Amino acid sequence: MPTLTFYSDPGHGWLKVPRSLVTRLAVEVTPFSYQRGDYVYLEEDLDAGALVKAARAAGMTVTFNPQHTNRRSRIRSYAPYTTERN
């Protein structure tokens, strides 16, 4: 598994994951996550942890590249997650 980027701002964080991986691991994603193009930005409280747990259960090694901003993240302006691409 490639390294996944974890974005955070002063209030929250999101794990950027290819939509295909979310589908392949059958992770149930809440409406608190976001999407843009072929990527899903899984919120840190539930969805990111569920994906990491599923990936590890599937024998994948998960590594992270943290990216923090002291400003409001633009991820907050992305479309809420649905099973449809935006």
PyMOL Python script that loads the backbone (N, CA, C, O; Angstrom):
from pymol import cmd

cmd.read_pdbstr("""\
ATOM      1  N   MET A   1       0.848  -1.174   0.000  1.00  0.00           N
ATOM      2  CA  MET A   1       0.000   0.000   0.000  1.00  0.00           C
ATOM      3  C   MET A   1       0.892   1.234   0.000  1.00  0.00           C
ATOM      4  O   MET A   1       1.880   1.284   0.732  1.00  0.00           O
ATOM      5  N   PRO A   2       0.560   2.208  -0.796  1.00  0.00           N
ATOM      6  CA  PRO A   2       1.361   3.434  -0.792  1.00  0.00           C
ATOM      7  C   PRO A   2       1.145   4.197   0.514  1.00  0.00           C
ATOM      8  O   PRO A   2       0.232   3.899   1.284  1.00  0.00           O
ATOM      9  N   THR A   3       1.985   5.161   0.735  1.00  0.00           N
ATOM     10  CA  THR A   3       1.834   6.031   1.891  1.00  0.00           C
ATOM     11  C   THR A   3       0.608   6.914   1.698  1.00  0.00           C
ATOM     12  O   THR A   3       0.408   7.480   0.623  1.00  0.00           O
ATOM     13  N   LEU A   4      -0.211   7.032   2.737  1.00  0.00           N
ATOM     14  CA  LEU A   4      -1.418   7.847   2.687  1.00  0.00           C
ATOM     15  C   LEU A   4      -1.153   9.174   3.376  1.00  0.00           C
ATOM     16  O   LEU A   4      -0.501   9.223   4.419  1.00  0.00           O
ATOM     17  N   THR A   5      -1.658  10.240   2.793  1.00  0.00           N
ATOM     18  CA  THR A   5      -1.462  11.561   3.371  1.00  0.00           C
ATOM     19  C   THR A   5      -2.577  11.857   4.368  1.00  0.00           C
ATOM     20  O   THR A   5      -3.761  11.698   4.070  1.00  0.00           O
ATOM     21  N   PHE A   6      -2.170  12.292   5.560  1.00  0.00           N
ATOM     22  CA  PHE A   6      -3.114  12.710   6.590  1.00  0.00           C
ATOM     23  C   PHE A   6      -3.038  14.227   6.701  1.00  0.00           C
ATOM     24  O   PHE A   6      -2.030  14.781   7.140  1.00  0.00           O
ATOM     25  N   TYR A   7      -4.128  14.895   6.293  1.00  0.00           N
ATOM     26  CA  TYR A   7      -4.208  16.351   6.345  1.00  0.00           C
ATOM     27  C   TYR A   7      -4.908  16.771   7.630  1.00  0.00           C
ATOM     28  O   TYR A   7      -5.861  16.125   8.065  1.00  0.00           O
ATOM     29  N   SER A   8      -4.434  17.850   8.232  1.00  0.00           N
ATOM     30  CA  SER A   8      -5.117  18.368   9.414  1.00  0.00           C
ATOM     31  C   SER A   8      -5.036  19.885   9.457  1.00  0.00           C
ATOM     32  O   SER A   8      -4.104  20.503   8.944  1.00  0.00           O
ATOM     33  N   ASP A   9      -6.054  20.460  10.093  1.00  0.00           N
ATOM     34  CA  ASP A   9      -6.057  21.882  10.389  1.00  0.00           C
ATOM     35  C   ASP A   9      -6.256  21.998  11.900  1.00  0.00           C
ATOM     36  O   ASP A   9      -6.295  20.971  12.576  1.00  0.00           O
ATOM     37  N   PRO A  10      -6.380  23.187  12.450  1.00  0.00           N
ATOM     38  CA  PRO A  10      -6.493  23.289  13.903  1.00  0.00           C
ATOM     39  C   PRO A  10      -7.699  22.563  14.509  1.00  0.00           C
ATOM     40  O   PRO A  10      -7.707  22.309  15.713  1.00  0.00           O
ATOM     41  N   GLY A  11      -8.705  22.226  13.718  1.00  0.00           N
ATOM     42  CA  GLY A  11      -9.907  21.618  14.272  1.00  0.00           C
ATOM     43  C   GLY A  11     -10.159  20.165  13.936  1.00  0.00           C
ATOM     44  O   GLY A  11     -10.923  19.502  14.637  1.00  0.00           O
ATOM     45  N   HIS A  12      -9.536  19.644  12.877  1.00  0.00           N
ATOM     46  CA  HIS A  12      -9.873  18.285  12.469  1.00  0.00           C
ATOM     47  C   HIS A  12      -8.820  17.729  11.515  1.00  0.00           C
ATOM     48  O   HIS A  12      -7.882  18.424  11.125  1.00  0.00           O
ATOM     49  N   GLY A  13      -8.997  16.452  11.148  1.00  0.00           N
ATOM     50  CA  GLY A  13      -8.064  15.813  10.238  1.00  0.00           C
ATOM     51  C   GLY A  13      -8.763  14.834   9.315  1.00  0.00           C
ATOM     52  O   GLY A  13      -9.848  14.335   9.616  1.00  0.00           O
ATOM     53  N   TRP A  14      -8.112  14.564   8.168  1.00  0.00           N
ATOM     54  CA  TRP A  14      -8.680  13.690   7.144  1.00  0.00           C
ATOM     55  C   TRP A  14      -7.575  12.877   6.491  1.00  0.00           C
ATOM     56  O   TRP A  14      -6.477  13.380   6.249  1.00  0.00           O
ATOM     57  N   LEU A  15      -7.872  11.636   6.213  1.00  0.00           N
ATOM     58  CA  LEU A  15      -6.943  10.744   5.530  1.00  0.00           C
ATOM     59  C   LEU A  15      -7.342  10.670   4.062  1.00  0.00           C
ATOM     60  O   LEU A  15      -8.453  10.247   3.742  1.00  0.00           O
ATOM     61  N   LYS A  16      -6.445  11.076   3.169  1.00  0.00           N
ATOM     62  CA  LYS A  16      -6.709  11.056   1.723  1.00  0.00           C
ATOM     63  C   LYS A  16      -6.473   9.634   1.209  1.00  0.00           C
ATOM     64  O   LYS A  16      -5.377   9.087   1.333  1.00  0.00           O
ATOM     65  N   VAL A  17      -7.524   9.050   0.630  1.00  0.00           N
ATOM     66  CA  VAL A  17      -7.479   7.652   0.202  1.00  0.00           C
ATOM     67  C   VAL A  17      -8.101   7.526  -1.187  1.00  0.00           C
ATOM     68  O   VAL A  17      -9.129   8.149  -1.454  1.00  0.00           O
ATOM     69  N   PRO A  18      -7.503   6.737  -2.073  1.00  0.00           N
ATOM     70  CA  PRO A  18      -8.158   6.506  -3.358  1.00  0.00           C
ATOM     71  C   PRO A  18      -9.533   5.861  -3.145  1.00  0.00           C
ATOM     72  O   PRO A  18      -9.679   4.946  -2.335  1.00  0.00           O
ATOM     73  N   ARG A  19     -10.521   6.342  -3.869  1.00  0.00           N
ATOM     74  CA  ARG A  19     -11.869   5.787  -3.759  1.00  0.00           C
ATOM     75  C   ARG A  19     -11.866   4.276  -4.005  1.00  0.00           C
ATOM     76  O   ARG A  19     -12.625   3.539  -3.375  1.00  0.00           O
ATOM     77  N   SER A  20     -11.021   3.824  -4.910  1.00  0.00           N
ATOM     78  CA  SER A  20     -10.961   2.396  -5.229  1.00  0.00           C
ATOM     79  C   SER A  20     -10.569   1.562  -4.006  1.00  0.00           C
ATOM     80  O   SER A  20     -11.023   0.426  -3.863  1.00  0.00           O
ATOM     81  N   LEU A  21      -9.735   2.113  -3.127  1.00  0.00           N
ATOM     82  CA  LEU A  21      -9.333   1.386  -1.916  1.00  0.00           C
ATOM     83  C   LEU A  21     -10.496   1.309  -0.924  1.00  0.00           C
ATOM     84  O   LEU A  21     -10.703   0.275  -0.288  1.00  0.00           O
ATOM     85  N   VAL A  22     -11.242   2.381  -0.793  1.00  0.00           N
ATOM     86  CA  VAL A  22     -12.420   2.379   0.080  1.00  0.00           C
ATOM     87  C   VAL A  22     -13.400   1.310  -0.400  1.00  0.00           C
ATOM     88  O   VAL A  22     -13.956   0.560   0.403  1.00  0.00           O
ATOM     89  N   THR A  23     -13.604   1.250  -1.700  1.00  0.00           N
ATOM     90  CA  THR A  23     -14.515   0.257  -2.281  1.00  0.00           C
ATOM     91  C   THR A  23     -13.976  -1.152  -2.094  1.00  0.00           C
ATOM     92  O   THR A  23     -14.710  -2.048  -1.678  1.00  0.00           O
ATOM     93  N   ARG A  24     -12.697  -1.355  -2.397  1.00  0.00           N
ATOM     94  CA  ARG A  24     -12.091  -2.682  -2.300  1.00  0.00           C
ATOM     95  C   ARG A  24     -12.150  -3.236  -0.876  1.00  0.00           C
ATOM     96  O   ARG A  24     -12.366  -4.432  -0.682  1.00  0.00           O
ATOM     97  N   LEU A  25     -11.960  -2.374   0.110  1.00  0.00           N
ATOM     98  CA  LEU A  25     -11.975  -2.824   1.504  1.00  0.00           C
ATOM     99  C   LEU A  25     -13.373  -2.783   2.114  1.00  0.00           C
ATOM    100  O   LEU A  25     -13.554  -3.147   3.276  1.00  0.00           O
ATOM    101  N   ALA A  26     -14.357  -2.343   1.339  1.00  0.00           N
ATOM    102  CA  ALA A  26     -15.763  -2.284   1.769  1.00  0.00           C
ATOM    103  C   ALA A  26     -15.929  -1.502   3.068  1.00  0.00           C
ATOM    104  O   ALA A  26     -16.638  -1.935   3.977  1.00  0.00           O
ATOM    105  N   VAL A  27     -15.275  -0.356   3.147  1.00  0.00           N
ATOM    106  CA  VAL A  27     -15.364   0.490   4.330  1.00  0.00           C
ATOM    107  C   VAL A  27     -16.644   1.319   4.248  1.00  0.00           C
ATOM    108  O   VAL A  27     -16.910   1.968   3.237  1.00  0.00           O
ATOM    109  N   GLU A  28     -17.431   1.289   5.321  1.00  0.00           N
ATOM    110  CA  GLU A  28     -18.627   2.132   5.389  1.00  0.00           C
ATOM    111  C   GLU A  28     -18.186   3.519   5.822  1.00  0.00           C
ATOM    112  O   GLU A  28     -17.555   3.683   6.866  1.00  0.00           O
ATOM    113  N   VAL A  29     -18.521   4.509   5.017  1.00  0.00           N
ATOM    114  CA  VAL A  29     -18.064   5.876   5.246  1.00  0.00           C
ATOM    115  C   VAL A  29     -19.251   6.739   5.664  1.00  0.00           C
ATOM    116  O   VAL A  29     -20.328   6.668   5.072  1.00  0.00           O
ATOM    117  N   THR A  30     -19.033   7.553   6.692  1.00  0.00           N
ATOM    118  CA  THR A  30     -20.080   8.450   7.178  1.00  0.00           C
ATOM    119  C   THR A  30     -20.165   9.700   6.309  1.00  0.00           C
ATOM    120  O   THR A  30     -19.267   9.957   5.508  1.00  0.00           O
ATOM    121  N   PRO A  31     -21.228  10.474   6.458  1.00  0.00           N
ATOM    122  CA  PRO A  31     -21.332  11.725   5.699  1.00  0.00           C
ATOM    123  C   PRO A  31     -20.402  12.821   6.208  1.00  0.00           C
ATOM    124  O   PRO A  31     -20.419  13.932   5.679  1.00  0.00           O
ATOM    125  N   PHE A  32     -19.587  12.531   7.228  1.00  0.00           N
ATOM    126  CA  PHE A  32     -18.648  13.518   7.763  1.00  0.00           C
ATOM    127  C   PHE A  32     -17.332  13.532   7.000  1.00  0.00           C
ATOM    128  O   PHE A  32     -16.464  14.362   7.271  1.00  0.00           O
ATOM    129  N   SER A  33     -17.182  12.629   6.058  1.00  0.00           N
ATOM    130  CA  SER A  33     -16.012  12.609   5.194  1.00  0.00           C
ATOM    131  C   SER A  33     -16.337  13.364   3.908  1.00  0.00           C
ATOM    132  O   SER A  33     -17.493  13.682   3.630  1.00  0.00           O
ATOM    133  N   TYR A  34     -15.293  13.643   3.133  1.00  0.00           N
ATOM    134  CA  TYR A  34     -15.454  14.428   1.910  1.00  0.00           C
ATOM    135  C   TYR A  34     -14.918  13.661   0.708  1.00  0.00           C
ATOM    136  O   TYR A  34     -14.268  12.626   0.855  1.00  0.00           O
ATOM    137  N   GLN A  35     -15.201  14.183  -0.478  1.00  0.00           N
ATOM    138  CA  GLN A  35     -14.706  13.564  -1.704  1.00  0.00           C
ATOM    139  C   GLN A  35     -14.366  14.636  -2.715  1.00  0.00           C
ATOM    140  O   GLN A  35     -14.942  15.724  -2.738  1.00  0.00           O
ATOM    141  N   ARG A  36     -13.404  14.282  -3.552  1.00  0.00           N
ATOM    142  CA  ARG A  36     -13.041  15.143  -4.678  1.00  0.00           C
ATOM    143  C   ARG A  36     -12.354  14.265  -5.709  1.00  0.00           C
ATOM    144  O   ARG A  36     -11.309  13.673  -5.440  1.00  0.00           O
ATOM    145  N   GLY A  37     -12.948  14.187  -6.886  1.00  0.00           N
ATOM    146  CA  GLY A  37     -12.376  13.354  -7.936  1.00  0.00           C
ATOM    147  C   GLY A  37     -12.299  11.901  -7.517  1.00  0.00           C
ATOM    148  O   GLY A  37     -13.281  11.334  -7.037  1.00  0.00           O
ATOM    149  N   ASP A  38     -11.142  11.300  -7.695  1.00  0.00           N
ATOM    150  CA  ASP A  38     -10.949   9.885  -7.386  1.00  0.00           C
ATOM    151  C   ASP A  38     -10.527   9.637  -5.947  1.00  0.00           C
ATOM    152  O   ASP A  38     -10.132   8.524  -5.602  1.00  0.00           O
ATOM    153  N   TYR A  39     -10.605  10.665  -5.097  1.00  0.00           N
ATOM    154  CA  TYR A  39     -10.148  10.534  -3.719  1.00  0.00           C
ATOM    155  C   TYR A  39     -11.261  10.808  -2.721  1.00  0.00           C
ATOM    156  O   TYR A  39     -12.160  11.616  -2.956  1.00  0.00           O
ATOM    157  N   VAL A  40     -11.169  10.109  -1.605  1.00  0.00           N
ATOM    158  CA  VAL A  40     -12.053  10.317  -0.471  1.00  0.00           C
ATOM    159  C   VAL A  40     -11.176  10.820   0.670  1.00  0.00           C
ATOM    160  O   VAL A  40     -10.073  10.314   0.880  1.00  0.00           O
ATOM    161  N   TYR A  41     -11.660  11.800   1.394  1.00  0.00           N
ATOM    162  CA  TYR A  41     -10.945  12.369   2.525  1.00  0.00           C
ATOM    163  C   TYR A  41     -11.674  11.912   3.785  1.00  0.00           C
ATOM    164  O   TYR A  41     -12.648  12.532   4.213  1.00  0.00           O
ATOM    165  N   LEU A  42     -11.190  10.824   4.370  1.00  0.00           N
ATOM    166  CA  LEU A  42     -11.868  10.183   5.491  1.00  0.00           C
ATOM    167  C   LEU A  42     -11.606  10.950   6.780  1.00  0.00           C
ATOM    168  O   LEU A  42     -10.457  11.198   7.144  1.00  0.00           O
ATOM    169  N   GLU A  43     -12.679  11.322   7.464  1.00  0.00           N
ATOM    170  CA  GLU A  43     -12.532  12.071   8.705  1.00  0.00           C
ATOM    171  C   GLU A  43     -11.862  11.196   9.752  1.00  0.00           C
ATOM    172  O   GLU A  43     -12.007   9.974   9.746  1.00  0.00           O
ATOM    173  N   GLU A  44     -11.132  11.834  10.640  1.00  0.00           N
ATOM    174  CA  GLU A  44     -10.248  11.123  11.557  1.00  0.00           C
ATOM    175  C   GLU A  44     -10.950  10.357  12.666  1.00  0.00           C
ATOM    176  O   GLU A  44     -10.391   9.380  13.165  1.00  0.00           O
ATOM    177  N   ASP A  45     -12.152  10.756  13.076  1.00  0.00           N
ATOM    178  CA  ASP A  45     -12.770  10.152  14.249  1.00  0.00           C
ATOM    179  C   ASP A  45     -13.250   8.716  14.042  1.00  0.00           C
ATOM    180  O   ASP A  45     -13.065   7.872  14.918  1.00  0.00           O
ATOM    181  N   LEU A  46     -13.855   8.434  12.911  1.00  0.00           N
ATOM    182  CA  LEU A  46     -14.371   7.087  12.650  1.00  0.00           C
ATOM    183  C   LEU A  46     -13.848   6.482  11.354  1.00  0.00           C
ATOM    184  O   LEU A  46     -13.304   5.378  11.341  1.00  0.00           O
ATOM    185  N   ASP A  47     -14.024   7.222  10.272  1.00  0.00           N
ATOM    186  CA  ASP A  47     -13.798   6.659   8.943  1.00  0.00           C
ATOM    187  C   ASP A  47     -12.340   6.299   8.666  1.00  0.00           C
ATOM    188  O   ASP A  47     -12.066   5.231   8.119  1.00  0.00           O
ATOM    189  N   ALA A  48     -11.409   7.165   9.031  1.00  0.00           N
ATOM    190  CA  ALA A  48      -9.994   6.865   8.790  1.00  0.00           C
ATOM    191  C   ALA A  48      -9.569   5.624   9.565  1.00  0.00           C
ATOM    192  O   ALA A  48      -8.868   4.762   9.035  1.00  0.00           O
ATOM    193  N   GLY A  49      -9.996   5.538  10.818  1.00  0.00           N
ATOM    194  CA  GLY A  49      -9.671   4.369  11.636  1.00  0.00           C
ATOM    195  C   GLY A  49     -10.258   3.087  11.083  1.00  0.00           C
ATOM    196  O   GLY A  49      -9.618   2.037  11.129  1.00  0.00           O
ATOM    197  N   ALA A  50     -11.478   3.166  10.557  1.00  0.00           N
ATOM    198  CA  ALA A  50     -12.117   1.984   9.968  1.00  0.00           C
ATOM    199  C   ALA A  50     -11.337   1.505   8.748  1.00  0.00           C
ATOM    200  O   ALA A  50     -11.165   0.303   8.547  1.00  0.00           O
ATOM    201  N   LEU A  51     -10.871   2.440   7.942  1.00  0.00           N
ATOM    202  CA  LEU A  51     -10.089   2.055   6.767  1.00  0.00           C
ATOM    203  C   LEU A  51      -8.757   1.436   7.174  1.00  0.00           C
ATOM    204  O   LEU A  51      -8.365   0.408   6.623  1.00  0.00           O
ATOM    205  N   VAL A  52      -8.067   2.034   8.114  1.00  0.00           N
ATOM    206  CA  VAL A  52      -6.775   1.499   8.549  1.00  0.00           C
ATOM    207  C   VAL A  52      -6.960   0.102   9.130  1.00  0.00           C
ATOM    208  O   VAL A  52      -6.168  -0.797   8.847  1.00  0.00           O
ATOM    209  N   LYS A  53      -7.986  -0.085   9.928  1.00  0.00           N
ATOM    210  CA  LYS A  53      -8.261  -1.404  10.517  1.00  0.00           C
ATOM    211  C   LYS A  53      -8.536  -2.445   9.429  1.00  0.00           C
ATOM    212  O   LYS A  53      -8.023  -3.562   9.487  1.00  0.00           O
ATOM    213  N   ALA A  54      -9.345  -2.070   8.442  1.00  0.00           N
ATOM    214  CA  ALA A  54      -9.661  -2.983   7.340  1.00  0.00           C
ATOM    215  C   ALA A  54      -8.424  -3.293   6.500  1.00  0.00           C
ATOM    216  O   ALA A  54      -8.224  -4.430   6.075  1.00  0.00           O
ATOM    217  N   ALA A  55      -7.600  -2.282   6.266  1.00  0.00           N
ATOM    218  CA  ALA A  55      -6.378  -2.491   5.469  1.00  0.00           C
ATOM    219  C   ALA A  55      -5.427  -3.433   6.186  1.00  0.00           C
ATOM    220  O   ALA A  55      -4.863  -4.337   5.569  1.00  0.00           O
ATOM    221  N   ARG A  56      -5.246  -3.231   7.474  1.00  0.00           N
ATOM    222  CA  ARG A  56      -4.357  -4.110   8.245  1.00  0.00           C
ATOM    223  C   ARG A  56      -4.901  -5.528   8.305  1.00  0.00           C
ATOM    224  O   ARG A  56      -4.137  -6.491   8.233  1.00  0.00           O
ATOM    225  N   ALA A  57      -6.224  -5.665   8.438  1.00  0.00           N
ATOM    226  CA  ALA A  57      -6.844  -6.994   8.450  1.00  0.00           C
ATOM    227  C   ALA A  57      -6.638  -7.711   7.116  1.00  0.00           C
ATOM    228  O   ALA A  57      -6.600  -8.940   7.057  1.00  0.00           O
ATOM    229  N   ALA A  58      -6.506  -6.920   6.042  1.00  0.00           N
ATOM    230  CA  ALA A  58      -6.270  -7.484   4.709  1.00  0.00           C
ATOM    231  C   ALA A  58      -4.785  -7.713   4.454  1.00  0.00           C
ATOM    232  O   ALA A  58      -4.398  -8.081   3.345  1.00  0.00           O
ATOM    233  N   GLY A  59      -3.945  -7.498   5.475  1.00  0.00           N
ATOM    234  CA  GLY A  59      -2.513  -7.747   5.346  1.00  0.00           C
ATOM    235  C   GLY A  59      -1.715  -6.613   4.754  1.00  0.00           C
ATOM    236  O   GLY A  59      -0.556  -6.804   4.386  1.00  0.00           O
ATOM    237  N   MET A  60      -2.302  -5.440   4.654  1.00  0.00           N
ATOM    238  CA  MET A  60      -1.616  -4.284   4.082  1.00  0.00           C
ATOM    239  C   MET A  60      -0.829  -3.538   5.164  1.00  0.00           C
ATOM    240  O   MET A  60      -1.253  -3.479   6.318  1.00  0.00           O
ATOM    241  N   THR A  61       0.292  -2.982   4.792  1.00  0.00           N
ATOM    242  CA  THR A  61       1.055  -2.110   5.665  1.00  0.00           C
ATOM    243  C   THR A  61       0.594  -0.685   5.415  1.00  0.00           C
ATOM    244  O   THR A  61       0.538  -0.238   4.269  1.00  0.00           O
ATOM    245  N   VAL A  62       0.269   0.023   6.472  1.00  0.00           N
ATOM    246  CA  VAL A  62      -0.236   1.380   6.343  1.00  0.00           C
ATOM    247  C   VAL A  62       0.806   2.352   6.902  1.00  0.00           C
ATOM    248  O   VAL A  62       1.230   2.225   8.051  1.00  0.00           O
ATOM    249  N   THR A  63       1.215   3.324   6.080  1.00  0.00           N
ATOM    250  CA  THR A  63       2.114   4.378   6.526  1.00  0.00           C
ATOM    251  C   THR A  63       1.481   5.725   6.201  1.00  0.00           C
ATOM    252  O   THR A  63       0.643   5.834   5.305  1.00  0.00           O
ATOM    253  N   PHE A  64       1.895   6.749   6.941  1.00  0.00           N
ATOM    254  CA  PHE A  64       1.261   8.055   6.816  1.00  0.00           C
ATOM    255  C   PHE A  64       2.280   9.155   6.552  1.00  0.00           C
ATOM    256  O   PHE A  64       3.419   9.107   7.016  1.00  0.00           O
ATOM    257  N   ASN A  65       1.833  10.141   5.794  1.00  0.00           N
ATOM    258  CA  ASN A  65       2.582  11.360   5.547  1.00  0.00           C
ATOM    259  C   ASN A  65       1.731  12.502   6.101  1.00  0.00           C
ATOM    260  O   ASN A  65       0.783  12.926   5.441  1.00  0.00           O
ATOM    261  N   PRO A  66       2.045  13.011   7.300  1.00  0.00           N
ATOM    262  CA  PRO A  66       1.218  14.068   7.888  1.00  0.00           C
ATOM    263  C   PRO A  66       1.468  15.439   7.245  1.00  0.00           C
ATOM    264  O   PRO A  66       2.610  15.821   6.987  1.00  0.00           O
ATOM    265  N   GLN A  67       0.382  16.164   6.994  1.00  0.00           N
ATOM    266  CA  GLN A  67       0.434  17.519   6.445  1.00  0.00           C
ATOM    267  C   GLN A  67      -0.497  18.389   7.278  1.00  0.00           C
ATOM    268  O   GLN A  67      -1.705  18.155   7.300  1.00  0.00           O
ATOM    269  N   HIS A  68       0.047  19.389   7.961  1.00  0.00           N
ATOM    270  CA  HIS A  68      -0.770  20.247   8.830  1.00  0.00           C
ATOM    271  C   HIS A  68      -0.736  21.689   8.329  1.00  0.00           C
ATOM    272  O   HIS A  68       0.279  22.175   7.832  1.00  0.00           O
ATOM    273  N   THR A  69      -1.880  22.354   8.478  1.00  0.00           N
ATOM    274  CA  THR A  69      -1.963  23.780   8.217  1.00  0.00           C
ATOM    275  C   THR A  69      -2.547  24.457   9.443  1.00  0.00           C
ATOM    276  O   THR A  69      -3.379  23.877  10.141  1.00  0.00           O
ATOM    277  N   ASN A  70      -2.123  25.657   9.702  1.00  0.00           N
ATOM    278  CA  ASN A  70      -2.692  26.423  10.806  1.00  0.00           C
ATOM    279  C   ASN A  70      -3.914  27.220  10.366  1.00  0.00           C
ATOM    280  O   ASN A  70      -4.499  27.963  11.155  1.00  0.00           O
ATOM    281  N   ARG A  71      -4.288  27.064   9.123  1.00  0.00           N
ATOM    282  CA  ARG A  71      -5.476  27.725   8.585  1.00  0.00           C
ATOM    283  C   ARG A  71      -6.585  26.694   8.397  1.00  0.00           C
ATOM    284  O   ARG A  71      -6.369  25.496   8.580  1.00  0.00           O
ATOM    285  N   ARG A  72      -7.749  27.161   8.037  1.00  0.00           N
ATOM    286  CA  ARG A  72      -8.875  26.281   7.744  1.00  0.00           C
ATOM    287  C   ARG A  72      -8.544  25.487   6.481  1.00  0.00           C
ATOM    288  O   ARG A  72      -8.204  26.072   5.453  1.00  0.00           O
ATOM    289  N   SER A  73      -8.641  24.176   6.551  1.00  0.00           N
ATOM    290  CA  SER A  73      -8.307  23.334   5.405  1.00  0.00           C
ATOM    291  C   SER A  73      -9.332  23.490   4.283  1.00  0.00           C
ATOM    292  O   SER A  73     -10.532  23.601   4.532  1.00  0.00           O
ATOM    293  N   ARG A  74      -8.839  23.497   3.052  1.00  0.00           N
ATOM    294  CA  ARG A  74      -9.752  23.559   1.898  1.00  0.00           C
ATOM    295  C   ARG A  74     -10.586  22.293   1.767  1.00  0.00           C
ATOM    296  O   ARG A  74     -11.605  22.291   1.075  1.00  0.00           O
ATOM    297  N   ILE A  75     -10.165  21.214   2.424  1.00  0.00           N
ATOM    298  CA  ILE A  75     -10.932  19.961   2.389  1.00  0.00           C
ATOM    299  C   ILE A  75     -12.349  20.197   2.881  1.00  0.00           C
ATOM    300  O   ILE A  75     -13.285  19.544   2.417  1.00  0.00           O
ATOM    301  N   ARG A  76     -12.517  21.121   3.815  1.00  0.00           N
ATOM    302  CA  ARG A  76     -13.849  21.431   4.353  1.00  0.00           C
ATOM    303  C   ARG A  76     -14.804  21.949   3.277  1.00  0.00           C
ATOM    304  O   ARG A  76     -16.019  21.917   3.473  1.00  0.00           O
ATOM    305  N   SER A  77     -14.280  22.424   2.150  1.00  0.00           N
ATOM    306  CA  SER A  77     -15.131  22.936   1.070  1.00  0.00           C
ATOM    307  C   SER A  77     -15.430  21.873   0.016  1.00  0.00           C
ATOM    308  O   SER A  77     -16.181  22.142  -0.921  1.00  0.00           O
ATOM    309  N   TYR A  78     -14.864  20.676   0.144  1.00  0.00           N
ATOM    310  CA  TYR A  78     -15.126  19.609  -0.812  1.00  0.00           C
ATOM    311  C   TYR A  78     -16.539  19.058  -0.584  1.00  0.00           C
ATOM    312  O   TYR A  78     -17.154  19.301   0.454  1.00  0.00           O
ATOM    313  N   ALA A  79     -17.028  18.329  -1.553  1.00  0.00           N
ATOM    314  CA  ALA A  79     -18.361  17.736  -1.455  1.00  0.00           C
ATOM    315  C   ALA A  79     -18.393  16.658  -0.373  1.00  0.00           C
ATOM    316  O   ALA A  79     -17.428  15.909  -0.218  1.00  0.00           O
ATOM    317  N   PRO A  80     -19.492  16.575   0.375  1.00  0.00           N
ATOM    318  CA  PRO A  80     -19.623  15.490   1.342  1.00  0.00           C
ATOM    319  C   PRO A  80     -19.562  14.140   0.632  1.00  0.00           C
ATOM    320  O   PRO A  80     -19.936  14.027  -0.536  1.00  0.00           O
ATOM    321  N   TYR A  81     -19.100  13.137   1.330  1.00  0.00           N
ATOM    322  CA  TYR A  81     -18.958  11.811   0.737  1.00  0.00           C
ATOM    323  C   TYR A  81     -20.312  11.212   0.383  1.00  0.00           C
ATOM    324  O   TYR A  81     -21.263  11.264   1.163  1.00  0.00           O
ATOM    325  N   THR A  82     -20.370  10.649  -0.799  1.00  0.00           N
ATOM    326  CA  THR A  82     -21.473   9.791  -1.233  1.00  0.00           C
ATOM    327  C   THR A  82     -20.831   8.684  -2.059  1.00  0.00           C
ATOM    328  O   THR A  82     -19.639   8.749  -2.362  1.00  0.00           O
ATOM    329  N   THR A  83     -21.593   7.689  -2.417  1.00  0.00           N
ATOM    330  CA  THR A  83     -21.047   6.638  -3.250  1.00  0.00           C
ATOM    331  C   THR A  83     -20.881   7.093  -4.696  1.00  0.00           C
ATOM    332  O   THR A  83     -20.251   6.403  -5.499  1.00  0.00           O
ATOM    333  N   GLU A  84     -21.443   8.249  -5.027  1.00  0.00           N
ATOM    334  CA  GLU A  84     -21.294   8.844  -6.358  1.00  0.00           C
ATOM    335  C   GLU A  84     -20.085   9.761  -6.376  1.00  0.00           C
ATOM    336  O   GLU A  84     -19.805  10.435  -5.385  1.00  0.00           O
ATOM    337  N   ARG A  85     -19.371   9.795  -7.483  1.00  0.00           N
ATOM    338  CA  ARG A  85     -18.252  10.728  -7.636  1.00  0.00           C
ATOM    339  C   ARG A  85     -18.775  12.114  -7.914  1.00  0.00           C
ATOM    340  O   ARG A  85     -19.833  12.276  -8.521  1.00  0.00           O
ATOM    341  N   ASN A  86     -18.024  13.135  -7.463  1.00  0.00           N
ATOM    342  CA  ASN A  86     -18.451  14.504  -7.759  1.00  0.00           C
ATOM    343  C   ASN A  86     -17.640  15.054  -8.904  1.00  0.00           C
ATOM    344  O   ASN A  86     -17.843  16.197  -9.312  1.00  0.00           O
TER     345      ASN A  86
END
""", "prot")
cmd.dss("prot")
cmd.show_as("cartoon", "prot")
cmd.util.cbc("prot")
cmd.orient("prot")
